[in-house]
Amino acid sequence: MSTATKERASVAGRPPAPSRKGERRQRAARLRRSLDLGLLQDHLGYFVRRLQVWVFQDFVRTLASLDIRPAQYSVLVVVEANSGLSQADLAERLGIERARLVRLLDGLERRGLLRRRASRRDRRSHALVLTREGLRRLKRMKLLAAEHEANLARRLGAEKRALLLAILRGLA
């Protein structure tokens, strides 16, 4: 809608009509809300996945300035809490297949955030440690992750967030 059209609508005492793009967006949103989910309406997995996508999107948006993904953040946090952890133990604890974890660790190592050392206990494996830069950057990541969690608490409500977290911790 042109500025002149908006001004004419305003002078006439009525709100300006939404733009065509805005109308299409509103129509698409109404259609999504009106679609029948069929049996999915009672499938926990469907809604857990939708929640995960929503949570990850918020996480990625909140930490975009640091170029960090949820899996990378998880690796850094667990390695910080368990310095010297083996790749195999990390993969098992986080539920990441080993081949994917190797690629993830390669990327974190290239960025100077993490280092693999030969393990003192088992020469066949690597001990994972954060670099000084990794520790410094993780501090900032944690601040932004706290903002992300606060946003989730606002959107879900603090009680629902705490209840959901308690339920999911019991399953992990």
Steps between C-alpha positions, in 0.01 A plus 500: 500500500636840406557778750234710328242219534582461868464874552160504322379211718623679810328828403178307430509375861558134427813295557711434192440165337774242554747459218454209261803331651351547846165366381666189353690442824180533707311267266779239519502523883120449512529201268773342717285544810194350330671191356392180672800310632309173502667239718801726551288696749565217748860419407748614761791464259345748257468769766839427658659544156309827442617622841859401419492692171357807673761481780790450255385789280494730803842373612653557155347850479619593849857375447526598131768762571728221628431260211431206731248219456329309782711183454823701500395683815410170667843356420680805637296504822549127567872514421539798733326309779703181429840611374693203362181315399545249217324543166322167547364600842391839368322341202319255725396761757367746243351235271703611198620235256879481497550597135289813547684583822838477327388758241360720775826480700704571186305823452539609862870420486545703178332794675749471786237419762594143585806276488545124485786358702629146515333340801725411793276206591446355153742582218238392243266785592507877529434716804300813421583837657389855431760748393543835675307656209233231534455579869483874427243461221296244696454758775324729251303207355371414846374856551309488172374148573364633830311767302364224277384300805339813648314550173374141513384556859312814389338319207413178683457642846753426773290221658436317172868532406609356837245215476601414143868504595436272800305252285765493229787466749326191634506346154862580413 
